[in-house]
């Protein structure tokens, strides 16, 4: 089954739209009504939905690292620095991960873009 992605509120709409044009399963925090949640709660929500969280926010990267250290399960975090990784590269790499990967591949993992 393809990987479902959950976009935090810092992800540019162009990334979400680019992925949807490529038929990638994407849900945004805005669409889910969770865009004002704290980082830990946002990661919990993505995990409840069995989706891997994509972010360009260093704070969510820190939250994922904390969960790894403390053995707190989560459905994975994919991180791309907002100034060093282009929108196009994010779309390409996320499409690859979503179509070739499975949720179990990314559980409790942090993936850095570019691949």
C-alpha positions in Angstrom: 0.0 0.0 0.0 1.4 3.4 -0.9 2.6 5.7 1.9 0.2 8.5 3.0 1.8 11.8 3.8 0.7 14.4 6.4 1.9 17.9 5.7 2.5 20.3 8.6 1.4 23.9 8.3 4.8 25.1 7.2 4.8 23.1 4.0 4.3 25.3 0.9 1.1 24.6 -1.0 3.1 24.1 -4.2 4.6 20.9 -2.7 1.2 19.5 -1.8 -0.3 20.4 -5.2 2.7 18.9 -7.0 2.3 15.7 -5.1 -1.5 15.6 -5.8 -0.8 16.0 -9.5 1.3 12.9 -9.2 -1.5 11.1 -7.4 0.3 10.9 -4.1 -2.0 10.5 -1.0 -1.6 13.8 0.9 -3.5 15.3 3.8 -2.6 18.8 5.2 -2.8 19.9 8.8 -5.1 22.8 7.5 -7.5 20.3 5.9 -7.5 18.2 9.1 -8.1 21.3 11.3 -4.9 20.6 13.2 -2.7 23.5 12.0 -2.6 25.2 15.4 -1.5 22.1 17.4 1.8 21.9 19.1 4.5 19.9 17.4 4.1 16.8 19.7 0.3 16.8 19.1 0.7 17.2 15.4 3.0 14.2 15.2 0.6 12.2 17.4 -2.2 13.1 14.9 -0.2 12.0 11.9 0.5 8.7 13.8 -3.2 8.3 14.6 -4.0 8.6 10.9 -1.1 6.2 9.9 0.6 8.9 7.9 4.2 9.9 7.8 4.7 13.6 8.6 6.5 15.8 6.2 7.9 19.0 7.6 10.3 21.8 6.9 10.3 22.8 10.6 13.3 22.2 12.8 11.2 21.8 15.9 9.3 18.8 14.5 12.7 17.3 13.6 13.7 17.7 17.3 10.4 16.1 18.4 11.0 13.1 16.1 14.5 12.8 17.5 13.2 12.9 21.1 10.7 10.1 20.3 13.5 8.0 18.9 15.6 8.4 22.0 12.7 7.7 24.4 11.2 4.9 22.3 7.9 6.6 21.7 6.3 5.2 18.6 5.5 7.5 15.6 4.8 7.0 11.9 8.0 8.7 10.8 9.1 12.2 9.9 10.4 13.3 6.6 12.4 16.6 6.8 13.6 19.0 4.2 15.4 22.3 5.1 13.3 25.2 3.9 16.2 27.0 2.2 18.4 24.2 1.1 15.9 21.9 -0.6 13.8 23.2 -3.5 10.1 22.7 -3.9 10.7 20.6 -7.0 13.2 18.4 -5.3 10.8 17.9 -2.4 8.1 16.8 -4.8 10.3 14.4 -6.6 11.7 12.8 -3.4 8.4 12.6 -1.6 6.7 11.0 -4.7 9.4 8.4 -4.7 9.1 7.7 -1.0 5.3 7.6 -1.1 5.0 5.3 -4.1 7.9 3.0 -3.3 7.8 3.0 0.4 5.4 1.5 3.0 4.4 2.8 6.4 6.4 0.1 8.2 9.5 1.3 6.3 9.3 4.7 8.0 7.9 4.0 11.4 10.0 5.6 14.1 12.4 6.9 11.4 13.6 10.4 10.4 14.3 10.8 6.7 16.2 13.8 5.4 15.7 15.2 1.9 17.2 15.4 -0.6 17.6 11.6 -0.8 
